[in-house]
Amino acid sequence: MPTVTVEDEKSFEVESGTKLVLAIEDAGIDIMHRCGGNARCTTCRVQIVTGEPGPMGELEQARLAREASLAPDIRLACQIRVDSDLTIRVLGRAAASGVTPGPRPAD
């Protein structure tokens, strides 16, 4: 099973193929997400520190292209299926925003 390490938090094993946003949330780590995993809002952004998150799909690519000055290592956690070890930084925290997260993304 792949291991996900969230910087300044913890490392945990993830069943291969799990959406990254769900793995992070299931590990008890605060991550913002508003659109239910549909690549519409960009609130579940993560920075890939090490590892290969897989290719970016059309939805994710189109949505991130609308954001100004995002580095190429910024991805949407709702669009990544974990298939290898990753080290990431969570960029949006629900608690810090004061906004209630949206619906849980589908598997």
HUNORRA-V420404 format. One line per field, one symbol per residue. ss: DSSP state (H for helix, E for strand, L for the rest). Layout:
# HUNORRA-V420404
ss=???
This chain:
# HUNORRA-V420404
ss=LEEEEELLLEEEEELLLEEHHHHHHHLLLLLLLLLLLLLLLLLLEEEEEEELLLLLLHHHHHHHHLLLLLLLLEEEHHHLEELLLEEEEELLLHHHHLLLLLLLLLL
